Amino acid sequence: MNIRAEQQLRPFHIAVHDDVLRDLRERLTKAKWPYTPATSDWRYGTDRSFLGQTVDYWLKTYDWRACEAKWNRYPQYIVNIDGYDIHFIYVRGSGSNPLPLILTHGWPGSFVEFESVIEPLAHPEQFGGSPDDAFDVVVPSIPGYGWSSPPQQPITTRDVAPLWNKLMVDVLGYPSYVAQGGDWGSLIASWLGVDFPQTAKAIHINIMGLRPFTGEGSAPFSDDEKVWLAKARDRLRRESGYQAIQGTKPQTLAFGLSDSPLGLAAWIMEKFHGWSDSPDNVLPFTPDQLITNVMIYWVTNSIHTSTWLYTAARLKGGMGLAAGEHVTVPTGFLSCPHDLFPPPPDDWVRRTYHLVHRTNLTAGGHFIAYERGEELVKDMRKFFANYR
């Protein structure tokens, strides 16, 4: 790290005021529950009995202070980049030459999704690996999420990419780096690959969020692509209602979600159920994982600004490539069967990416770092080994 960067960085510790936690407990205790059909389960949204059990655990067992202490073991900083205060975790890796890596979350996730992967990536020798595979791990919060300051108006994932490039190159002093992301993080990593190929050497994604150009002059769809597109459209038809409201009238939604922790938990946890590998409706996450992620939104009052990426996508684009654009850097893809939409064929992926590595998991979903961190770490090590 260069000296100038060290002067910019402000050490940060999570320390939520007691009044915030007392207010939360009171709201949860006095929550007004809706009437629900007796046999609805998850069919019409968040399951009443599941949420009831989760809130009971939240009130009686969950320990936010223990969570704070756990995360405060990691070096955390705030740095101002182009007017944004960016919160990030920064763990230096073992060995003589760790590879710089930036990990980016999405919605409705947060930096806590990477809980189980930070240490194995930074210190593989502590988990049966070699220090030669170590990374310098940087985990920022997207503007408008957590303790990163919100934008003055909705911004796109393409707007975030230059902030990340400045964080890695200008602030932390790396001449080059690699990037990984899921959900919005996959788009931010992808735009790094489009706009900053001289510094972002390679990217790894676990969902294909960035759309290829399919207009005049593009190749006709293959049979595999046609089948997949039909499946993807059907899946999104049933799963994308949240995108419509967050993309058009997010402020209306925000009044309820900012005022009710019960409503906020229901809104977020329904996605953790619907986009994960949940056989027999058993979620692959612990109550602590689910609640901690909701807590990040609650204690920072960031649910409204977190949705602005959807608003910007409708107003400004940033979800697809223009004619002649391509992700030119080498790309690795970890495909998960229970994601927001089904795994795309290689023909579709190559329309957008310079695909050189693909792994198809037989289990797992959208929040793969939270759900199956070991498999994500394994795949990242294998792919990024070629770019050290």
Buried (B, 14 or more C-beta within 10 A) or exposed (E): EEEEBEEBBEEBEBEBEEEBBEEBEEBBEEBEEEEBEEEEBBEEBBBBEBBEEBBEBBEEEBEBEEBBEBBEEBEBBBBEBEEBBBBBBBBBBBBEEBBBBBBBBBBBBBBBBBBBBBBBBBBBBEEEBEBBBBBBBBBBBBBBBBBBBBBEEBBBBBBBBBBBBBBBBBBBBBEBBBBBBBBBBBBBBBBBBBBBBEBBBBBBBBBBBBEBBBEEEEEEBEEEBEEBBEEBEEBEEEBEEBBEEBBEEBEEBBEEBBEBBBBBBBBBBBBBBBBBBBEEEEBBBEBBBBBBBBBBBBBBEBBBBBBBBBBBBBBBEBBBBEEEBBBEBBBBBBBBEBBBBBBBBBBBBBBBBBBEBBBEBEBBBBBBBBBBBEBBBBBBBBBBEEBE
